[in-house]
Amino acid sequence: RLTREVRDAMLSGRTDQTGATQRAITGLGREQASAILYEALQQAHGFGLRGANQSERVEGSSNIDQQFEYRRFFWHRDIRVMCETGFNAGLSAANYLLANYFGHDLTYVGFDLGEHNYSRRAEAYLQTFFGSRRVHVYWGDSSQTLRAYRAQQSEHNGTARRPMCDAVMVDGLHTCEGAFDDLEGFYALSRIGSLVAIDDADMPSVRSAWRAAVNCDLVKELGVVTPGGKCFAVGRRLSGGNWKCWSSQRRLCVQKSEALRLKALGIGSPPHRITLPTGNRSRTGRRPSTLRSGRGTPPPLVRMAPPLVRRKVVHRKRAPG
């Protein structure tokens, strides 16, 4: 019954109708309240319901076990601003915001591409249930929106226009560029000691970005958690950081990722030039076209004979006698 009430309150779009439901949620334990909110938000989206939103492809989202670990790390009185790339369907955001019903004061700031209609609906659902001042989602490429958000933090009348992040979760594009950009962007938006986490840390590109952050002294790792088949890494933001190391690791990750992409397409390494000695001059050639795609065997290299040189024959006369 309470799940339906929470769902209907979100769908109503009216904040004045959520008071009784919120009080009922507060009277529950954390785990039960989280499970009800999780199910209610999924029902509001229509996920898993026959005939509802079947045309929308739903990207992967957090599960109940993962949300339990999120609460263990992020439900803390020192965390007042929670920042995240990858808002998606809002399930993780709802889990963070639920802390407000259990003695915390938390604001959520999300960054998402906004490619799915259900993402924008999720923002409206959460603003209805938790209040618009606590839920802020910025749409677009996070490599640009994080920079724009940082630019709006300039001091204005003694107070910052946008709050800094007390904790961050990187769950955006799972590519080398995406993971490196998000970690670097959040480094500028967080304080020394802020909690930093990255989801899907078992993926090669994401793992490379996280190891680079640890090895280049941007983050001190606290551990890697694997709840319910998921995997995320957690650490604390450090001061300074070796940015030369960071740039080098980023280039290496991009190069490896590109090599794997080409290999998966069957392209292989690009053709290289072969120099064949030809006497006093050189002749260059390329591998056959069969080798450019990684197929076939190279023909044997044949050393070319030096060009013939016509020599002028001089006939000398013999001396008499």
C-alpha positions in Angstrom: 0.0 0.0 0.0 2.7 2.5 1.0 4.6 1.7 -2.3 1.5 2.7 -4.3 1.1 5.9 -2.2 4.7 6.9 -2.9 4.3 6.1 -6.6 1.1 8.2 -6.8 2.7 11.0 -4.9 5.5 11.2 -7.5 3.2 11.0 -10.4 0.9 13.7 -9.0 3.5 16.4 -9.5 2.2 18.2 -6.5 4.5 18.6 -3.5 1.5 19.4 -1.2 0.3 15.9 -1.5 3.5 14.1 -0.3 3.4 15.2 3.4 1.5 12.2 4.8 3.5 9.7 2.7 6.8 11.3 3.8 5.8 10.9 7.5 4.9 7.3 6.9 8.3 6.7 5.3 10.1 8.3 8.2 8.4 5.8 10.6 10.0 2.9 8.8 13.5 1.5 9.1 16.2 2.5 6.6 16.2 -0.8 4.7 12.4 -1.0 4.4 12.1 2.6 3.4 14.8 2.2 0.8 13.1 -0.9 -0.7 9.7 0.9 -0.9 11.2 4.0 -2.5 13.1 1.9 -5.0 10.1 -0.1 -6.0 7.8 3.0 -6.1 10.2 4.8 -8.5 10.4 1.8 -10.8 6.6 1.6 -10.9 6.4 5.3 -11.6 8.6 4.8 -14.6 6.7 1.7 -15.6 9.8 -0.4 -15.7 8.9 -4.1 -15.8 5.2 -3.4 -16.1 3.5 -5.0 -19.1 2.5 -2.4 -21.7 4.3 0.5 -20.0 7.4 2.2 -21.5 8.3 -1.0 -23.4 9.7 1.1 -26.3 12.3 2.7 -24.0 15.7 0.9 -23.5 16.6 1.1 -19.9 20.3 1.3 -19.1 21.8 -0.5 -16.2 21.0 0.9 -12.8 21.9 0.1 -9.2 20.3 -2.8 -7.4 19.2 -3.1 -3.7 22.5 -4.6 -2.5 24.5 -1.8 -4.1 22.2 0.8 -2.6 22.8 -0.7 0.8 26.6 -0.1 0.4 25.9 3.4 -0.9 24.1 4.3 2.3 26.9 2.8 4.3 29.4 5.2 2.7 27.3 8.3 1.7 24.8 8.6 4.6 27.0 10.8 6.8 26.4 14.1 8.5 29.5 15.6 6.9 28.0 15.0 3.4 25.6 17.8 2.6 26.1 17.9 -1.2 26.2 14.7 -3.2 27.4 15.0 -6.8 27.1 12.3 -9.5 27.6 11.8 -13.2 25.1 9.4 -14.6 21.7 10.3 -13.2 19.9 7.8 -15.5 16.6 6.7 -13.9 17.3 8.4 -10.6 17.3 5.3 -8.5 20.7 6.1 -6.9 19.7 9.7 -6.4 16.6 8.7 -4.6 18.7 6.5 -2.3 21.0 9.4 -1.4 18.1 11.8 -0.9 16.3 9.4 1.4 18.9 10.3 4.0 16.9 13.5 4.6 14.2 11.5 6.3 16.7 10.1 8.8 18.3 13.1 10.3 20.5 14.3 7.4 20.4 17.4 5.3 21.5 16.4 1.8 21.2 18.1 -1.6 21.7 16.1 -4.8 23.5 17.5 -7.9 23.5 15.3 -10.9 25.0 15.5 -14.4 23.5 13.4 -17.3 23.5 13.4 -21.1 19.7 13.4 -21.0 19.4 10.9 -23.9 16.4 9.1 -22.3 13.0 10.5 -21.7 12.7 8.6 -18.4 15.7 10.5 -17.0 13.9 13.8 -17.3 10.8 12.3 -15.8 12.9 11.0 -12.9 14.0 14.5 -12.1 10.4 15.7 -11.9 9.5 12.7 -9.7 12.3 13.4 -7.2 11.6 17.1 -7.1 8.0 16.4 -6.3 8.8 14.0 -3.5 11.9 15.7 -2.0 11.5 19.3 -3.0 13.0 21.2 -6.0 15.7 22.9 -3.9 17.2 19.5 -3.0 17.3 18.1 -6.5 19.4 19.6 -9.4 20.2 17.8 -12.6 22.3 19.4 -15.4 21.8 18.0 -18.9 24.5 17.6 -21.4 28.1 16.2 -21.8 29.6 16.1 -18.4 33.0 17.2 -19.7 31.3 20.5 -20.5 28.6 20.7 -17.8 31.1 20.1 -15.0 33.3 22.9 -16.3 30.3 25.2 -16.5 29.2 24.3 -13.0 32.7 25.1 -11.8 32.6 28.5 -13.5 29.4 29.3 -11.7 31.0 28.7 -8.4 32.8 32.1 -8.5 32.3 34.1 -5.4 29.3 36.4 -5.5 28.6 38.7 -2.5 30.7 36.6 -0.2 28.8 33.3 -1.0 29.4 30.7 -3.6 26.7 30.5 -6.3 27.0 26.7 -6.5 27.9 24.4 -3.5 31.1 22.3 -3.6 30.7 18.5 -3.5 31.2 16.7 -0.2 31.0 13.4 -2.0 31.1 12.4 -5.7 30.1 9.3 -7.6 31.5 8.8 -11.2 29.0 6.7 -13.2 28.9 8.4 -16.6 30.5 7.3 -19.9 32.4 4.1 -19.3 35.3 5.1 -21.7 38.8 6.3 -21.0 37.9 9.8 -22.0 34.7 9.8 -20.0 36.1 8.4 -16.8 39.2 10.5 -16.8 37.2 13.7 -17.6 34.7 13.0 -14.8 37.4 12.3 -12.2 39.3 15.4 -13.2 36.2 17.6 -13.3 35.1 16.4 -9.8 38.6 16.9 -8.4 38.1 20.7 -9.0 34.6 20.6 -7.5 35.4 18.8 -4.3 37.4 19.5 -1.2 40.4 17.8 0.3 39.1 14.7 2.1 35.9 14.5 0.1 34.6 11.0 -0.6 35.2 9.9 -4.2 33.7 6.8 -5.8 33.5 5.3 -9.2 31.0 2.7 -10.4 31.7 -0.3 -12.6 35.3 -0.3 -11.5 35.8 -3.8 -13.0 35.5 -2.5 -16.5 39.0 -2.0 -18.1 38.7 1.7 -19.1 37.1 2.6 -15.8 39.6 0.6 -13.8 42.5 2.3 -15.7 41.1 5.8 -14.8 40.7 4.8 -11.1 44.2 3.3 -10.9 45.6 6.4 -12.5 43.9 8.6 -9.9 45.3 6.5 -7.1 48.9 6.1 -8.5 49.1 9.8 -9.4 48.1 10.9 -5.9 44.7 12.4 -6.7 42.8 9.9 -4.5 43.7 7.6 -1.6 41.8 4.4 -2.1 39.7 3.1 0.8 38.6 -0.1 -0.9 36.7 -1.9 -3.7 33.2 -3.1 -3.0 31.3 -5.8 -5.0 27.7 -5.9 -3.9 25.2 -8.1 -5.8 27.3 -8.6 -8.9 28.2 -4.8 -9.1 31.6 -3.3 -8.4 32.6 0.2 -7.3 35.7 1.7 -5.8 35.9 4.3 -3.0 38.6 6.7 -1.9 39.4 10.2 -0.4 40.4 13.2 -2.4 44.0 14.3 -1.8 45.6 17.6 -2.3 48.0 18.4 -5.1 48.3 15.4 -7.3 50.9 14.5 -10.0 49.2 15.9 -13.1 52.1 15.0 -15.4 51.6 11.4 -14.3 47.8 11.8 -14.8 48.2 13.1 -18.4 50.6 10.3 -19.3 48.2 7.6 -17.9 45.3 9.1 -19.8 47.2 9.0 -23.1 48.2 5.4 -22.4 44.6 4.4 -21.6 43.2 6.0 -24.8 45.9 4.3 -26.9 45.2 0.9 -25.4 41.4 1.4 -25.9 41.9 2.4 -29.5 44.1 -0.6 -30.2 41.5 -2.9 -28.7 38.7 -1.3 -30.7 40.7 -1.8 -34.0 41.5 -5.3 -33.0 37.8 -6.0 -32.4 37.0 -4.6 -35.9 39.6 -6.9 -37.4 41.6 -4.0 -38.6 44.8 -4.7 -36.7 47.8 -2.3 -36.7 48.1 0.3 -39.4 50.4 -0.6 -42.3 54.0 0.4 -42.0 56.7 1.2 -44.5 59.3 -1.4 -45.5 62.7 -0.2 -46.8 64.4 -2.5 -49.2 68.1 -1.9 -50.0 68.7 -1.4 -53.8 72.4 -0.6 -54.2 73.3 3.0 -53.8 69.6 4.1 -53.4 66.6 2.9 -51.5 63.1 1.9 -52.6 60.1 2.1 -50.2 57.0 0.0 -50.3 53.9 -0.9 -48.3 52.6 -4.2 -47.0 50.1 -6.0 -49.3 46.4 -5.1 -48.7 45.8 -8.5 -47.1 48.1 -7.5 -44.2 46.4 -4.2 -43.5 43.4 -6.1 -42.2 45.6 -8.5 -40.2 44.9 -11.4 -42.6 47.2 -13.4 -44.8 51.0 -14.0 -44.6 53.6 -11.7 -45.9 55.4 -12.6 -49.1 59.1 -13.3 -48.7 61.2 -10.1 -49.1 63.5 -10.3 -52.1 66.7 -8.3 -52.1 66.8 -6.4 -55.3 70.0 -6.7 -57.3 71.9 -3.5 -57.7 71.5 -1.8 -61.1 74.0 -2.7 -63.8 76.6 -0.1 -64.5 78.1 0.1 -68.0 81.8 0.4 -67.8 83.8 1.9 -70.6 86.5 -0.5 -71.8 89.8 1.1 -72.6 92.1 -0.9 -75.0 95.7 -0.1 -74.4 98.3 -0.6 -77.1 101.1 -3.0 -76.4 104.6 -1.7 -76.5 106.5 -3.0 -79.5 109.0 -5.9 -79.0 
